[in-house]
């Protein structure tokens, strides 16, 4: 597939598995290549935002070095009401105290950056582009990463939101609808992976006020697998170039093992180098 100005970049989530994506993005930045359109969901959004601000190494720092300095994953955070992953720290404290986000470069960049969230009221995906208001941008990105049950609800413009992957886990259809018929798609699972064929049932008291969201969670496995089937077809037709891990991962969504994370980062970098030639 030829990469040109009608080619988009689609970034899947996956929690700490997203360190694979960080390797891909750092390779792109080493090549000084910025896609005209990037859409990210969950960890794909939180890592992609540093690509959109042209900050090579920022996501590596937050995923690996910061985790060593100040662990932000664990039950202690959950018991204090911050969620199993402390998103308040990652999105509101980290940019101020550890590694500032270059909002001015992000704002002036001509490339588009789209973030996916899931609206708890409608049970539908929401797609945001924000280049004027830094605080709203951070709220949107945090919402995209707010894992159901594991993290508190997030709010964008007063509307309750959760992880964008609930409603659109690999937003390639949105990229095509936005005018990018060809896409480089970065996945965080190996070729052939599919979620187990099993509905997800929440206890009745969880998200009781959000029936549409509960329905989305119940059938998420089915839509996710259908999306992977669709991506396989796009790839076979030459309309997608897919970069994915080579083998099943030992890295989990909330992985804290630094050696595993570093190895997956390097795999992402090398996979990008083999797939892309700039």
N, C-alpha and C positions, 0 to 999 in steps of 0.2 A: 504494500500500500504506500502510495506517495503521500508524504506529509507536506501540506501547503497551508495557505491562509484560510482554508475552509475546513481545517482539521481541528477538532476540539480535544480536550484532555479531560477524562472522567476518572475520578478518584473514589474508590470504594472505601468504606470504613473498616472496622475490625479491632478497635481498641489498640492495644500495644502491638498487634500484628501490623499496624500501620507503619512501623519502623521500616518495613520493606519498601513502602511508598516513599519514605524519606530518602532512602538510597536512590530511588529513581529520580526524585526531584533534585537532589544534590547533583546527580549526573547532568541533568538538564541545565542546571545553573552553571556548572563547570563549563558546559558547552555554550553558555550565554544564549540559551534558546528559551524563549517564552511563547507558549501557545497563545493564540489570540483569544481563546475562550477556555476557561477551566471551570469545572463544576465538581464540588466535593461534598461528601456527606460524612458526618460524624468525624472519625479520625482523619478521613480524607479532607475534610474542611479545615480542621485544626492544623494539619500539616501543610495543606495547600495554601493557607493564608500567608505563610512565610515565603512560599514560592511566589505568590502574588506581590509581596513586598520586596522581592529580590534579596532575601536575607539567607544566603547559603549558610548552613550550619545551625540555624536557630532551632529547627525542629529536632535535630540530632541532640542538641543540648538539653532540650526539655524532656525528650524521651529517655535519655540515657544518663547524662551527667547530672542533671537536676534531680533525677530519681535517686541517685546515689547521695547527693547532698542533703536532700530534704524529701524523704519518701512521702508521696502524695496518694498512694494506693494502700488500702487496708481497712480492716474492720473498725479500727479506732476512729477513722474519719466518719465512717457510716454511723457509729454510735453517737457521735457528736452532731449528727444531722447534716453533714456535708456530702454524704454519699460515699460509696465504696471508693470511688475516684473523686478526690477533692477538687471539683471543677472551679469552685470559688477561688481557691489558691491559684490554679493554673491560668485562669482567665483574668482575674482582677489583681492578684498580687505579683505573679510571675513577671508580667510585662513592666511593672513599676520597679521591682527590686532586683531582678536578675538579668533580664535580656529584653530591653525595650523593643516594642514593635514599631517599625518605621512606617507610620501611618502616612506621612507626607509622600514617600515614594509610592506606597500603595495607592494613594488618592490620585496621583498624577499619572500613573501607569495607564497606557491606552488599552491594555488587555482587560477582558471581562473576567470577573470571578463571581461565581454563583454558589450560594450555600443552601443546602436542603435541610429543612426541619419537618417535624410532624406535628400538625395541629391537633391538640387533644379534643377540641370541641367537634371538629368535622371529621376527624380520622383521615384527613387528606394531607398530602405533601404540600409544603409551602416552599417557594423558591425566592431567595432574596439576593439582590445586588445593592450594596451599600458602600458609597465612596465619599459621603459627606459627613457622617456622624460617627466618630470613633467609638463612642460608648454603645451606640446601637449596633454597630458591627460586632463588637465583642459579645454583646448579649445574644445576637443571632448565632455566632459561632459556638458559644456555650450551649445554647439550646440544641444545636445540631448534634452535640456530643452527650446529651443528657440521657444516659442509658435508662430505660424503663426499670422501675423498681429499685435498681442499684443506686440511682441518683435522684435527688429531689426534682420536681418540675421546674422548668425554666420558663421565663416570660419574655415575649417580644411584643412590644406595643400593648402590654396588658393581657395578651392572649397566652394561655398555658401551652407549652410546647415540650416535646421530648425528642429523642434521637431521630434524625432524619431517616435513618435506615429502617425504621418501622414501616414507613409508607413508600419509600423509594430507595432501596438499598444500593442500587447501581444505576444512577440516573442518566443512562445513555439515551433513552428516548427523549428526555428533556433537552439534551444537547442537540439532538437531531431537530427537534421542534424549534430550537433557538437558532437554527440556520447552519448547523455544522454536520453535514451528512456523513463525514468520515471522522473517526475518533480513535485516539490512543486510549485504551482502557487499562487502568492499573488495578488489578485485583489482589486480594490478600489471602487467597486460597489457591491451591494447586489445580491444574487442569483435571477435570473429571469430578471435582468435589461437588456434592449436593447435600443439602440439609436432610436429616432423617425425616421420613414421611410420617410426621406426627404433629397433630394440632397442639398448640400451647394454651393450656387452660390456667387462668389466674384464679386465685381465691376470690370469692364474690365481693369482698370488701375492698379489694385493690382496684383503683380507678372506677369505682362503681358509678361515679358521676359522669364518666366518659365512655358510654357504650360503643361509640364508633371506634374509639381507640382500642378498646378491648377486642373488638372484632378483627381489627388490623393485626393485632398481636397474635390472635388465635391462628390466623392463616398466613402469617408472614413466611413460614417455611415454603409454602406452595408458590407464592409470588416470587420469592428469591430464586427458587429452582427454575421457574419459568423464565426469569430474567437471564439466568446463566445459559439456558437453552437458546434464547434469542441472541445473546452475545456470540455463542458458538456459530450461529447462522451468519451473523454479520462478518465474523472472522473468515468463514469459508467463502463468503461472497467478495472478500477483499475490501469491505467497508469498515473494518476495525483491525487494529493491531493491538493485541492483548499482551500485556506484560504481567506475569504472575509467578509466584514461587514455583520452583521446579518439583518439589516433593511435599507430601503432607507435613504440616508444621508441628513442631513441638512447643511453639510459642503460643501462649494463651492470650485471651482478651485482656487480662489484667496481669500479664507477666511482669515479674520484677527481676528476673535473672539477667544480669548485665551481659554475661558472655553470650547467652542466647540472642539477646537483642542486638548486640554488635554483629554477630554472625548473620542475622537476618538483614540488617542494614547493608552489609557488604554484598549479600546475595542480590538485594534490590539494585544496588549500584551496578553490579556486573551484568545482571539481566537487562538493564536499560542499555548498557554499553553494547551488548550483543544485538539488541533489537533495533536500536536507533543509530543512525550514522549521520552526524552533523559535521 
